[in-house]
């Protein structure tokens, strides 16, 4: 039995050393995985931040462009309303002149 213990003792020491070595390697691997996970998360957050900034910038440009189009449309509508108002005013002036001329002719015809 003593011989078996003497032979088993170096084997047990070797297994214990392997076990500690395996634990160290496992801890190193876990630390590497944690570092990789942290770096990946950092990169993902950065990518999301950049994408968000781009999306907001694009939305802002689209809103600005829409506002510009609305301003232009309002200006064109205002111009058209001014021209329509001028045309109505000119038409009313011509109608009044024509009516006045017709009344003058009618008055002269009655006089003669």
Backbone as XML, in Angstrom:
<?xml version="1.0"?>
<chain id="A" units="angstrom">
  <residue number="1" name="UNK">
    <atom name="N" x="0.818" y="-1.174" z="0.000"/>
    <atom name="CA" x="0.000" y="0.000" z="0.000"/>
    <atom name="C" x="0.863" y="1.239" z="0.000"/>
  </residue>
  <residue number="2" name="UNK">
    <atom name="N" x="1.975" y="1.197" z="0.752"/>
    <atom name="CA" x="2.865" y="2.343" z="0.784"/>
    <atom name="C" x="3.425" y="2.602" z="-0.609"/>
  </residue>
  <residue number="3" name="UNK">
    <atom name="N" x="3.727" y="1.502" z="-1.316"/>
    <atom name="CA" x="4.236" y="1.682" z="-2.675"/>
    <atom name="C" x="3.200" y="2.377" z="-3.560"/>
  </residue>
  <residue number="4" name="UNK">
    <atom name="N" x="1.973" y="2.016" z="-3.411"/>
    <atom name="CA" x="0.913" y="2.633" z="-4.207"/>
    <atom name="C" x="0.794" y="4.113" z="-3.881"/>
  </residue>
  <residue number="5" name="UNK">
    <atom name="N" x="0.902" y="4.461" z="-2.605"/>
    <atom name="CA" x="0.854" y="5.864" z="-2.211"/>
    <atom name="C" x="2.057" y="6.633" z="-2.742"/>
  </residue>
  <residue number="6" name="UNK">
    <atom name="N" x="3.212" y="5.984" z="-2.713"/>
    <atom name="CA" x="4.419" y="6.642" z="-3.215"/>
    <atom name="C" x="4.284" y="6.882" z="-4.717"/>
  </residue>
  <residue number="7" name="UNK">
    <atom name="N" x="3.711" y="5.942" z="-5.435"/>
    <atom name="CA" x="3.525" y="6.112" z="-6.866"/>
    <atom name="C" x="2.380" y="7.094" z="-7.166"/>
  </residue>
  <residue number="8" name="UNK">
    <atom name="N" x="1.365" y="7.090" z="-6.345"/>
    <atom name="CA" x="0.201" y="7.950" z="-6.573"/>
    <atom name="C" x="0.484" y="9.398" z="-6.188"/>
  </residue>
  <residue number="9" name="UNK">
    <atom name="N" x="1.395" y="9.636" z="-5.239"/>
    <atom name="CA" x="1.679" y="10.991" z="-4.765"/>
    <atom name="C" x="2.145" y="11.902" z="-5.901"/>
  </residue>
  <residue number="10" name="UNK">
    <atom name="N" x="3.143" y="11.514" z="-6.735"/>
    <atom name="CA" x="3.521" y="12.414" z="-7.831"/>
    <atom name="C" x="2.394" y="12.621" z="-8.834"/>
  </residue>
  <residue number="11" name="UNK">
    <atom name="N" x="1.613" y="11.561" z="-9.024"/>
    <atom name="CA" x="0.490" y="11.688" z="-9.941"/>
    <atom name="C" x="-0.534" y="12.682" z="-9.405"/>
  </residue>
  <residue number="12" name="UNK">
    <atom name="N" x="-0.803" y="12.612" z="-8.091"/>
    <atom name="CA" x="-1.748" y="13.531" z="-7.467"/>
    <atom name="C" x="-1.228" y="14.963" z="-7.527"/>
  </residue>
  <residue number="13" name="UNK">
    <atom name="N" x="0.102" y="15.124" z="-7.286"/>
    <atom name="CA" x="0.696" y="16.465" z="-7.372"/>
    <atom name="C" x="0.580" y="16.986" z="-8.804"/>
  </residue>
  <residue number="14" name="UNK">
    <atom name="N" x="0.793" y="16.134" z="-9.773"/>
    <atom name="CA" x="0.673" y="16.524" z="-11.184"/>
    <atom name="C" x="-0.741" y="16.922" z="-11.538"/>
  </residue>
  <residue number="15" name="UNK">
    <atom name="N" x="-1.703" y="16.143" z="-11.026"/>
    <atom name="CA" x="-3.110" y="16.484" z="-11.283"/>
    <atom name="C" x="-3.492" y="17.794" z="-10.606"/>
  </residue>
  <residue number="16" name="UNK">
    <atom name="N" x="-2.986" y="18.003" z="-9.409"/>
    <atom name="CA" x="-3.276" y="19.252" z="-8.708"/>
    <atom name="C" x="-2.688" y="20.434" z="-9.475"/>
  </residue>
  <residue number="17" name="UNK">
    <atom name="N" x="-1.469" y="20.248" z="-10.005"/>
    <atom name="CA" x="-0.841" y="21.313" z="-10.784"/>
    <atom name="C" x="-1.626" y="21.571" z="-12.061"/>
  </residue>
  <residue number="18" name="UNK">
    <atom name="N" x="-2.080" y="20.495" z="-12.684"/>
    <atom name="CA" x="-2.898" y="20.662" z="-13.895"/>
    <atom name="C" x="-4.190" y="21.370" z="-13.561"/>
  </residue>
  <residue number="19" name="UNK">
    <atom name="N" x="-4.742" y="21.024" z="-12.423"/>
    <atom name="CA" x="-5.988" y="21.639" z="-12.026"/>
    <atom name="C" x="-5.796" y="23.140" z="-11.817"/>
  </residue>
  <residue number="20" name="UNK">
    <atom name="N" x="-4.730" y="23.538" z="-11.142"/>
    <atom name="CA" x="-4.451" y="24.968" z="-10.935"/>
    <atom name="C" x="-4.178" y="25.649" z="-12.271"/>
  </residue>
  <residue number="21" name="UNK">
    <atom name="N" x="-3.415" y="24.998" z="-13.127"/>
    <atom name="CA" x="-3.112" y="25.533" z="-14.448"/>
    <atom name="C" x="-4.415" y="25.693" z="-15.252"/>
  </residue>
  <residue number="22" name="UNK">
    <atom name="N" x="-5.267" y="24.664" z="-15.174"/>
    <atom name="CA" x="-6.553" y="24.733" z="-15.874"/>
    <atom name="C" x="-7.396" y="25.870" z="-15.324"/>
  </residue>
  <residue number="23" name="UNK">
    <atom name="N" x="-7.368" y="26.054" z="-14.000"/>
    <atom name="CA" x="-8.127" y="27.154" z="-13.399"/>
    <atom name="C" x="-7.595" y="28.507" z="-13.867"/>
  </residue>
  <residue number="24" name="UNK">
    <atom name="N" x="-6.269" y="28.631" z="-13.928"/>
    <atom name="CA" x="-5.672" y="29.885" z="-14.389"/>
    <atom name="C" x="-6.044" y="30.158" z="-15.849"/>
  </residue>
  <residue number="25" name="UNK">
    <atom name="N" x="-5.960" y="29.120" z="-16.661"/>
    <atom name="CA" x="-6.307" y="29.301" z="-18.081"/>
    <atom name="C" x="-7.779" y="29.628" z="-18.249"/>
  </residue>
  <residue number="26" name="UNK">
    <atom name="N" x="-8.623" y="28.988" z="-17.445"/>
    <atom name="CA" x="-10.055" y="29.281" z="-17.488"/>
    <atom name="C" x="-10.316" y="30.730" z="-17.066"/>
  </residue>
  <residue number="27" name="UNK">
    <atom name="N" x="-9.625" y="31.179" z="-16.009"/>
    <atom name="CA" x="-9.777" y="32.569" z="-15.560"/>
    <atom name="C" x="-9.296" y="33.528" z="-16.638"/>
  </residue>
  <residue number="28" name="UNK">
    <atom name="N" x="-8.157" y="33.210" z="-17.269"/>
    <atom name="CA" x="-7.648" y="34.060" z="-18.353"/>
    <atom name="C" x="-8.640" y="34.119" z="-19.507"/>
  </residue>
  <residue number="29" name="UNK">
    <atom name="N" x="-9.197" y="32.957" z="-19.851"/>
    <atom name="CA" x="-10.187" y="32.923" z="-20.939"/>
    <atom name="C" x="-11.427" y="33.734" z="-20.575"/>
  </residue>
  <residue number="30" name="UNK">
    <atom name="N" x="-11.866" y="33.608" z="-19.345"/>
    <atom name="CA" x="-13.034" y="34.374" z="-18.890"/>
    <atom name="C" x="-12.744" y="35.871" z="-18.948"/>
  </residue>
  <residue number="31" name="UNK">
    <atom name="N" x="-11.541" y="36.273" z="-18.526"/>
    <atom name="CA" x="-11.168" y="37.689" z="-18.592"/>
    <atom name="C" x="-11.116" y="38.174" z="-20.035"/>
  </residue>
  <residue number="32" name="UNK">
    <atom name="N" x="-10.592" y="37.337" z="-20.930"/>
    <atom name="CA" x="-10.531" y="37.709" z="-22.346"/>
    <atom name="C" x="-11.942" y="37.850" z="-22.925"/>
  </residue>
  <residue number="33" name="UNK">
    <atom name="N" x="-12.829" y="36.921" z="-22.552"/>
    <atom name="CA" x="-14.216" y="37.003" z="-23.026"/>
    <atom name="C" x="-14.887" y="38.261" z="-22.496"/>
  </residue>
  <residue number="34" name="UNK">
    <atom name="N" x="-14.653" y="38.581" z="-21.225"/>
    <atom name="CA" x="-15.238" y="39.792" z="-20.639"/>
    <atom name="C" x="-14.716" y="41.038" z="-21.339"/>
  </residue>
  <residue number="35" name="UNK">
    <atom name="N" x="-13.425" y="41.068" z="-21.633"/>
    <atom name="CA" x="-12.845" y="42.223" z="-22.324"/>
    <atom name="C" x="-13.414" y="42.340" z="-23.734"/>
  </residue>
  <residue number="36" name="UNK">
    <atom name="N" x="-13.540" y="41.197" z="-24.426"/>
    <atom name="CA" x="-14.121" y="41.216" z="-25.772"/>
    <atom name="C" x="-15.575" y="41.675" z="-25.738"/>
  </residue>
  <residue number="37" name="UNK">
    <atom name="N" x="-16.308" y="41.202" z="-24.746"/>
    <atom name="CA" x="-17.714" y="41.596" z="-24.607"/>
    <atom name="C" x="-17.825" y="43.092" z="-24.349"/>
  </residue>
  <residue number="38" name="UNK">
    <atom name="N" x="-16.959" y="43.602" z="-23.485"/>
    <atom name="CA" x="-16.974" y="45.040" z="-23.183"/>
    <atom name="C" x="-16.644" y="45.856" z="-24.424"/>
  </residue>
  <residue number="39" name="UNK">
    <atom name="N" x="-15.629" y="45.435" z="-25.173"/>
    <atom name="CA" x="-15.241" y="46.152" z="-26.390"/>
    <atom name="C" x="-16.357" y="46.096" z="-27.425"/>
  </residue>
  <residue number="40" name="UNK">
    <atom name="N" x="-16.972" y="44.932" z="-27.572"/>
    <atom name="CA" x="-18.074" y="44.788" z="-28.534"/>
    <atom name="C" x="-19.254" y="45.664" z="-28.134"/>
  </residue>
  <residue number="41" name="UNK">
    <atom name="N" x="-19.555" y="45.685" z="-26.844"/>
    <atom name="CA" x="-20.648" y="46.526" z="-26.362"/>
    <atom name="C" x="-20.344" y="48.000" z="-26.597"/>
  </residue>
  <residue number="42" name="UNK">
    <atom name="N" x="-19.097" y="48.403" z="-26.301"/>
    <atom name="CA" x="-18.686" y="49.789" z="-26.527"/>
    <atom name="C" x="-18.840" y="50.157" z="-27.999"/>
  </residue>
  <residue number="43" name="UNK">
    <atom name="N" x="-18.389" y="49.262" z="-28.888"/>
    <atom name="CA" x="-18.508" y="49.512" z="-30.329"/>
    <atom name="C" x="-19.966" y="49.586" z="-30.757"/>
  </residue>
  <residue number="44" name="UNK">
    <atom name="N" x="-20.790" y="48.701" z="-30.211"/>
    <atom name="CA" x="-22.212" y="48.704" z="-30.562"/>
    <atom name="C" x="-22.873" y="50.010" z="-30.119"/>
  </residue>
  <residue number="45" name="UNK">
    <atom name="N" x="-22.563" y="50.456" z="-28.913"/>
    <atom name="CA" x="-23.124" y="51.717" z="-28.418"/>
    <atom name="C" x="-22.664" y="52.873" z="-29.297"/>
  </residue>
  <residue number="46" name="UNK">
    <atom name="N" x="-21.403" y="52.866" z="-29.665"/>
    <atom name="CA" x="-20.876" y="53.917" z="-30.538"/>
    <atom name="C" x="-21.580" y="53.893" z="-31.888"/>
  </residue>
  <residue number="47" name="UNK">
    <atom name="N" x="-21.762" y="52.687" z="-32.454"/>
    <atom name="CA" x="-22.455" y="52.568" z="-33.741"/>
    <atom name="C" x="-23.894" y="53.065" z="-33.649"/>
  </residue>
  <residue number="48" name="UNK">
    <atom name="N" x="-24.566" y="52.739" z="-32.548"/>
    <atom name="CA" x="-25.943" y="53.198" z="-32.365"/>
    <atom name="C" x="-25.978" y="54.717" z="-32.222"/>
  </residue>
  <residue number="49" name="UNK">
    <atom name="N" x="-25.020" y="55.282" z="-31.500"/>
    <atom name="CA" x="-24.952" y="56.737" z="-31.353"/>
    <atom name="C" x="-24.764" y="57.412" z="-32.711"/>
  </residue>
  <residue number="50" name="UNK">
    <atom name="N" x="-23.853" y="56.880" z="-33.523"/>
    <atom name="CA" x="-23.603" y="57.458" z="-34.849"/>
    <atom name="C" x="-24.850" y="57.339" z="-35.717"/>
  </residue>
  <residue number="51" name="UNK">
    <atom name="N" x="-25.487" y="56.168" z="-35.708"/>
    <atom name="CA" x="-26.697" y="55.967" z="-36.512"/>
    <atom name="C" x="-27.819" y="56.897" z="-36.047"/>
  </residue>
  <residue number="52" name="UNK">
    <atom name="N" x="-27.939" y="57.080" z="-34.736"/>
    <atom name="CA" x="-28.961" y="57.972" z="-34.197"/>
    <atom name="C" x="-28.703" y="59.412" z="-34.632"/>
  </residue>
  <residue number="53" name="UNK">
    <atom name="N" x="-27.445" y="59.849" z="-34.533"/>
    <atom name="CA" x="-27.098" y="61.208" z="-34.965"/>
    <atom name="C" x="-27.406" y="61.402" z="-36.440"/>
  </residue>
  <residue number="54" name="UNK">
    <atom name="N" x="-27.058" y="60.417" z="-37.244"/>
    <atom name="CA" x="-27.343" y="60.518" z="-38.686"/>
    <atom name="C" x="-28.837" y="60.572" z="-38.943"/>
  </residue>
  <residue number="55" name="UNK">
    <atom name="N" x="-29.597" y="59.752" z="-38.251"/>
    <atom name="CA" x="-31.052" y="59.729" z="-38.439"/>
    <atom name="C" x="-31.669" y="61.072" z="-38.045"/>
  </residue>
  <residue number="56" name="UNK">
    <atom name="N" x="-31.233" y="61.599" z="-36.891"/>
    <atom name="CA" x="-31.764" y="62.899" z="-36.466"/>
    <atom name="C" x="-31.349" y="64.004" z="-37.436"/>
  </residue>
  <residue number="57" name="UNK">
    <atom name="N" x="-30.117" y="63.947" z="-37.920"/>
    <atom name="CA" x="-29.664" y="64.945" z="-38.896"/>
    <atom name="C" x="-30.477" y="64.881" z="-40.168"/>
  </residue>
  <residue number="58" name="UNK">
    <atom name="N" x="-30.733" y="63.676" z="-40.635"/>
    <atom name="CA" x="-31.535" y="63.500" z="-41.847"/>
    <atom name="C" x="-32.959" y="63.996" z="-41.628"/>
  </residue>
  <residue number="59" name="UNK">
    <atom name="N" x="-33.541" y="63.650" z="-40.496"/>
    <atom name="CA" x="-34.900" y="64.111" z="-40.193"/>
    <atom name="C" x="-34.947" y="65.631" z="-40.108"/>
  </residue>
  <residue number="60" name="UNK">
    <atom name="N" x="-33.934" y="66.212" z="-39.507"/>
    <atom name="CA" x="-33.886" y="67.674" z="-39.388"/>
    <atom name="C" x="-33.809" y="68.330" z="-40.763"/>
  </residue>
  <residue number="61" name="UNK">
    <atom name="N" x="-32.961" y="67.760" z="-41.650"/>
    <atom name="CA" x="-32.863" y="68.309" z="-43.009"/>
    <atom name="C" x="-34.188" y="68.182" z="-43.748"/>
  </residue>
  <residue number="62" name="UNK">
    <atom name="N" x="-34.867" y="67.045" z="-43.585"/>
    <atom name="CA" x="-36.146" y="66.841" z="-44.267"/>
    <atom name="C" x="-37.200" y="67.827" z="-43.747"/>
  </residue>
  <residue number="63" name="UNK">
    <atom name="N" x="-37.199" y="68.040" z="-42.446"/>
    <atom name="CA" x="-38.154" y="68.994" z="-41.871"/>
    <atom name="C" x="-37.845" y="70.405" z="-42.369"/>
  </residue>
  <residue number="64" name="UNK">
    <atom name="N" x="-36.554" y="70.766" z="-42.416"/>
    <atom name="CA" x="-36.174" y="72.085" z="-42.934"/>
    <atom name="C" x="-36.605" y="72.237" z="-44.388"/>
  </residue>
  <residue number="65" name="UNK">
    <atom name="N" x="-36.366" y="71.195" z="-45.186"/>
    <atom name="CA" x="-36.766" y="71.246" z="-46.598"/>
    <atom name="C" x="-38.279" y="71.376" z="-46.739"/>
  </residue>
  <residue number="66" name="UNK">
    <atom name="N" x="-39.018" y="70.634" z="-45.919"/>
    <atom name="CA" x="-40.477" y="70.730" z="-45.962"/>
    <atom name="C" x="-40.917" y="72.146" z="-45.587"/>
  </residue>
  <residue number="67" name="UNK">
    <atom name="N" x="-40.276" y="72.725" z="-44.582"/>
    <atom name="CA" x="-40.598" y="74.109" z="-44.204"/>
    <atom name="C" x="-40.307" y="75.080" z="-45.332"/>
  </residue>
  <residue number="68" name="UNK">
    <atom name="N" x="-39.176" y="74.867" z="-46.019"/>
    <atom name="CA" x="-38.850" y="75.726" z="-47.166"/>
    <atom name="C" x="-39.892" y="75.593" z="-48.262"/>
  </residue>
  <residue number="69" name="UNK">
    <atom name="N" x="-40.324" y="74.353" z="-48.530"/>
    <atom name="CA" x="-41.349" y="74.141" z="-49.560"/>
    <atom name="C" x="-42.662" y="74.804" z="-49.175"/>
  </residue>
  <residue number="70" name="UNK">
    <atom name="N" x="-43.012" y="74.710" z="-47.896"/>
    <atom name="CA" x="-44.233" y="75.372" z="-47.444"/>
    <atom name="C" x="-44.120" y="76.889" z="-47.571"/>
  </residue>
  <residue number="71" name="UNK">
    <atom name="N" x="-42.956" y="77.429" z="-47.225"/>
    <atom name="CA" x="-42.744" y="78.870" z="-47.367"/>
    <atom name="C" x="-42.883" y="79.294" z="-48.826"/>
  </residue>
  <residue number="72" name="UNK">
    <atom name="N" x="-42.261" y="78.510" z="-49.717"/>
    <atom name="CA" x="-42.356" y="78.823" z="-51.151"/>
    <atom name="C" x="-43.793" y="78.731" z="-51.648"/>
  </residue>
  <residue number="73" name="UNK">
    <atom name="N" x="-44.500" y="77.702" z="-51.219"/>
    <atom name="CA" x="-45.897" y="77.539" z="-51.631"/>
    <atom name="C" x="-46.745" y="78.694" z="-51.129"/>
  </residue>
  <residue number="74" name="UNK">
    <atom name="N" x="-46.495" y="79.118" z="-49.892"/>
    <atom name="CA" x="-47.249" y="80.248" z="-49.337"/>
    <atom name="C" x="-46.944" y="81.528" z="-50.111"/>
  </residue>
  <residue number="75" name="UNK">
    <atom name="N" x="-45.676" y="81.710" z="-50.475"/>
    <atom name="CA" x="-45.308" y="82.907" z="-51.240"/>
    <atom name="C" x="-45.981" y="82.892" z="-52.608"/>
  </residue>
  <residue number="76" name="UNK">
    <atom name="N" x="-45.987" y="81.721" z="-53.262"/>
    <atom name="CA" x="-46.651" y="81.626" z="-54.571"/>
    <atom name="C" x="-48.152" y="81.843" z="-54.434"/>
  </residue>
  <residue number="77" name="UNK">
    <atom name="N" x="-48.751" y="81.297" z="-53.401"/>
    <atom name="CA" x="-50.182" y="81.485" z="-53.183"/>
    <atom name="C" x="-50.485" y="82.958" z="-52.937"/>
  </residue>
  <residue number="78" name="UNK">
    <atom name="N" x="-49.617" y="83.617" z="-52.166"/>
    <atom name="CA" x="-49.808" y="85.040" z="-51.891"/>
    <atom name="C" x="-49.719" y="85.849" z="-53.183"/>
  </residue>
  <residue number="79" name="UNK">
    <atom name="N" x="-48.724" y="85.518" z="-54.032"/>
    <atom name="CA" x="-48.595" y="86.201" z="-55.321"/>
    <atom name="C" x="-49.833" y="85.981" z="-56.180"/>
  </residue>
  <residue number="80" name="UNK">
    <atom name="N" x="-50.313" y="84.759" z="-56.207"/>
    <atom name="CA" x="-51.497" y="84.455" z="-57.022"/>
    <atom name="C" x="-52.726" y="85.172" z="-56.490"/>
  </residue>
  <residue number="81" name="UNK">
    <atom name="N" x="-52.843" y="85.241" z="-55.173"/>
    <atom name="CA" x="-53.974" y="85.969" z="-54.595"/>
    <atom name="C" x="-53.881" y="87.461" z="-54.913"/>
  </residue>
  <residue number="82" name="UNK">
    <atom name="N" x="-52.667" y="88.001" z="-54.882"/>
    <atom name="CA" x="-52.501" y="89.417" z="-55.241"/>
    <atom name="C" x="-52.906" y="89.651" z="-56.687"/>
  </residue>
  <residue number="83" name="UNK">
    <atom name="N" x="-52.441" y="88.754" z="-57.579"/>
    <atom name="CA" x="-52.790" y="88.909" z="-58.995"/>
    <atom name="C" x="-54.289" y="88.749" z="-59.207"/>
  </residue>
  <residue number="84" name="UNK">
    <atom name="N" x="-54.893" y="87.789" z="-58.484"/>
    <atom name="CA" x="-56.344" y="87.599" z="-58.604"/>
    <atom name="C" x="-57.080" y="88.846" z="-58.106"/>
  </residue>
  <residue number="85" name="UNK">
    <atom name="N" x="-56.613" y="89.399" z="-56.996"/>
    <atom name="CA" x="-57.228" y="90.615" z="-56.471"/>
    <atom name="C" x="-57.088" y="91.779" z="-57.450"/>
  </residue>
  <residue number="86" name="UNK">
    <atom name="N" x="-55.893" y="91.898" z="-58.055"/>
    <atom name="CA" x="-55.687" y="92.956" z="-59.057"/>
    <atom name="C" x="-56.606" y="92.751" z="-60.258"/>
  </residue>
  <residue number="87" name="UNK">
    <atom name="N" x="-56.733" y="91.504" z="-60.712"/>
    <atom name="CA" x="-57.588" y="91.213" z="-61.866"/>
    <atom name="C" x="-59.043" y="91.537" z="-61.555"/>
  </residue>
  <residue number="88" name="UNK">
    <atom name="N" x="-59.492" y="91.200" z="-60.352"/>
    <atom name="CA" x="-60.868" y="91.507" z="-59.957"/>
    <atom name="C" x="-61.067" y="93.012" z="-59.901"/>
  </residue>
  <residue number="89" name="UNK">
    <atom name="N" x="-60.097" y="93.702" z="-59.320"/>
    <atom name="CA" x="-60.194" y="95.162" z="-59.213"/>
    <atom name="C" x="-60.222" y="95.803" z="-60.603"/>
  </residue>
  <residue number="90" name="UNK">
    <atom name="N" x="-59.319" y="95.337" z="-61.481"/>
    <atom name="CA" x="-59.294" y="95.872" z="-62.848"/>
    <atom name="C" x="-60.595" y="95.550" z="-63.584"/>
  </residue>
  <residue number="91" name="UNK">
    <atom name="N" x="-61.086" y="94.342" z="-63.395"/>
    <atom name="CA" x="-62.358" y="93.953" z="-64.027"/>
    <atom name="C" x="-63.501" y="94.818" z="-63.522"/>
  </residue>
  <residue number="92" name="UNK">
    <atom name="N" x="-63.515" y="95.081" z="-62.224"/>
    <atom name="CA" x="-64.571" y="95.922" z="-61.650"/>
    <atom name="C" x="-64.451" y="97.355" z="-62.181"/>
  </residue>
  <residue number="93" name="UNK">
    <atom name="N" x="-63.213" y="97.845" z="-62.307"/>
    <atom name="CA" x="-63.019" y="99.195" z="-62.852"/>
    <atom name="C" x="-63.510" y="99.259" z="-64.298"/>
  </residue>
  <residue number="94" name="UNK">
    <atom name="N" x="-63.178" y="98.255" z="-65.096"/>
    <atom name="CA" x="-63.622" y="98.248" z="-66.501"/>
    <atom name="C" x="-65.147" y="98.148" z="-66.588"/>
  </residue>
  <residue number="95" name="UNK">
    <atom name="N" x="-65.732" y="97.328" z="-65.711"/>
    <atom name="CA" x="-67.187" y="97.196" z="-65.703"/>
    <atom name="C" x="-67.840" y="98.521" z="-65.310"/>
  </residue>
  <residue number="96" name="UNK">
    <atom name="N" x="-67.260" y="99.189" z="-64.325"/>
    <atom name="CA" x="-67.815" y="100.490" z="-63.912"/>
    <atom name="C" x="-67.682" y="101.503" z="-65.028"/>
  </residue>
  <residue number="97" name="UNK">
    <atom name="N" x="-66.515" y="101.521" z="-65.706"/>
    <atom name="CA" x="-66.324" y="102.441" z="-66.834"/>
    <atom name="C" x="-67.318" y="102.145" z="-67.947"/>
  </residue>
  <residue number="98" name="UNK">
    <atom name="N" x="-67.476" y="100.858" z="-68.254"/>
    <atom name="CA" x="-68.398" y="100.473" z="-69.323"/>
    <atom name="C" x="-69.829" y="100.848" z="-68.950"/>
  </residue>
  <residue number="99" name="UNK">
    <atom name="N" x="-70.187" y="100.633" z="-67.702"/>
    <atom name="CA" x="-71.535" y="100.984" z="-67.255"/>
    <atom name="C" x="-71.735" y="102.498" z="-67.322"/>
  </residue>
  <residue number="100" name="UNK">
    <atom name="N" x="-70.717" y="103.235" z="-66.871"/>
    <atom name="CA" x="-70.811" y="104.706" z="-66.931"/>
    <atom name="C" x="-70.941" y="105.184" z="-68.370"/>
  </residue>
  <residue number="101" name="UNK">
    <atom name="N" x="-70.138" y="104.619" z="-69.272"/>
    <atom name="CA" x="-70.211" y="105.006" z="-70.692"/>
    <atom name="C" x="-71.578" y="104.670" z="-71.269"/>
  </residue>
  <residue number="102" name="UNK">
    <atom name="N" x="-72.090" y="103.493" z="-70.919"/>
    <atom name="CA" x="-73.408" y="103.093" z="-71.431"/>
    <atom name="C" x="-74.482" y="104.044" z="-70.907"/>
  </residue>
  <residue number="103" name="UNK">
    <atom name="N" x="-74.380" y="104.426" z="-69.639"/>
    <atom name="CA" x="-75.375" y="105.347" z="-69.081"/>
    <atom name="C" x="-75.277" y="106.721" z="-69.724"/>
  </residue>
  <residue number="104" name="UNK">
    <atom name="N" x="-74.058" y="107.166" z="-70.006"/>
    <atom name="CA" x="-73.892" y="108.456" z="-70.677"/>
    <atom name="C" x="-74.516" y="108.413" z="-72.074"/>
  </residue>
  <residue number="105" name="UNK">
    <atom name="N" x="-74.266" y="107.324" z="-72.797"/>
    <atom name="CA" x="-74.848" y="107.210" z="-74.153"/>
    <atom name="C" x="-76.362" y="107.171" z="-74.071"/>
  </residue>
  <residue number="106" name="UNK">
    <atom name="N" x="-76.864" y="106.409" z="-73.064"/>
    <atom name="CA" x="-78.324" y="106.335" z="-72.918"/>
    <atom name="C" x="-78.896" y="107.708" z="-72.584"/>
  </residue>
  <residue number="107" name="UNK">
    <atom name="N" x="-78.203" y="108.453" z="-71.743"/>
    <atom name="CA" x="-78.666" y="109.795" z="-71.373"/>
    <atom name="C" x="-78.666" y="110.723" z="-72.567"/>
  </residue>
  <residue number="108" name="UNK">
    <atom name="N" x="-77.628" y="110.637" z="-73.408"/>
    <atom name="CA" x="-77.576" y="111.488" z="-74.610"/>
    <atom name="C" x="-78.667" y="111.103" z="-75.596"/>
  </residue>
  <residue number="109" name="UNK">
    <atom name="N" x="-78.915" y="109.781" z="-75.675"/>
    <atom name="CA" x="-79.938" y="109.312" z="-76.601"/>
    <atom name="C" x="-81.313" y="109.820" z="-76.147"/>
  </residue>
  <residue number="110" name="UNK">
    <atom name="N" x="-81.566" y="109.830" z="-74.857"/>
    <atom name="CA" x="-82.827" y="110.333" z="-74.359"/>
    <atom name="C" x="-82.955" y="111.840" z="-74.557"/>
  </residue>
  <residue number="111" name="UNK">
    <atom name="N" x="-81.867" y="112.502" z="-74.470"/>
    <atom name="CA" x="-81.846" y="113.956" z="-74.651"/>
    <atom name="C" x="-82.115" y="114.344" z="-76.097"/>
  </residue>
  <residue number="112" name="UNK">
    <atom name="N" x="-81.598" y="113.587" z="-77.010"/>
    <atom name="CA" x="-81.737" y="113.919" z="-78.426"/>
    <atom name="C" x="-83.094" y="113.563" z="-78.855"/>
  </residue>
</chain>
